């Protein structure tokens, strides 16, 4: 555990030494940090969307219709089901925070 912590600190130090001098302002550092910290959340949303879309397609093939709501799928997700916008007419699903995905 201690070796892992030291390794992480070393990687972060190298990152800071190499990339922070290239940043022109504090604003750039903050924006870059926010983007990096956002990546795990975005990855979970992508995983959830993949699961949902696959389950919706399977449901449609088995039942000849799209589910009335996402709760009908009984699927385990990283994010709450309320974070997703679902169109029962065409089976499209998007995340409220990442509508571009």
FENSUL-V461674 format. One record per residue. N is the residue number from 1. RES is the residue in one small letter. PHI is phi in whole degrees, 0 to 359 (none if undefined). Layout:
BEGIN
<<N | RES | PHI> <N | RES | PHI>>
END
This chain:
BEGIN
<<1 | x | none> <2 | x | 294> <3 | x | 296> <4 | x | 295> <5 | x | 297> <6 | x | 298> <7 | x | 297> <8 | x | 296> <9 | x | 297> <10 | x | 297> <11 | x | 298> <12 | x | 297> <13 | x | 296> <14 | x | 297> <15 | x | 302> <16 | x | 297> <17 | x | 295> <18 | x | 281> <19 | x | 256> <20 | x | 294> <21 | x | 297> <22 | x | 285> <23 | x | 285> <24 | x | 278> <25 | x | 211> <26 | x | 297> <27 | x | 300> <28 | x | 298> <29 | x | 297> <30 | x | 297> <31 | x | 297> <32 | x | 294> <33 | x | 298> <34 | x | 298> <35 | x | 295> <36 | x | 294> <37 | x | 291> <38 | x | 281> <39 | x | 302> <40 | x | 299> <41 | x | 296> <42 | x | 297> <43 | x | 297> <44 | x | 294> <45 | x | 295> <46 | x | 299> <47 | x | 298> <48 | x | 298> <49 | x | 297> <50 | x | 298> <51 | x | 300> <52 | x | 298> <53 | x | 296> <54 | x | 294> <55 | x | 293> <56 | x | 296> <57 | x | 297> <58 | x | 296> <59 | x | 301> <60 | x | 297> <61 | x | 296> <62 | x | 281> <63 | x | 244> <64 | x | 72> <65 | x | 206> <66 | x | 275> <67 | x | 297> <68 | x | 293> <69 | x | 206> <70 | x | 291> <71 | x | 297> <72 | x | 293> <73 | x | 278> <74 | x | 49> <75 | x | 245> <76 | x | 270> <77 | x | 237> <78 | x | 288> <79 | x | 257> <80 | x | 296> <81 | x | 299> <82 | x | 291> <83 | x | 282> <84 | x | 246> <85 | x | 253> <86 | x | 237> <87 | x | 252> <88 | x | 287> <89 | x | 283> <90 | x | 233> <91 | x | 80> <92 | x | 287> <93 | x | 224> <94 | x | 222> <95 | x | 263> <96 | x | 297> <97 | x | 276> <98 | x | 229> <99 | x | 294> <100 | x | 284> <101 | x | 277>>
END
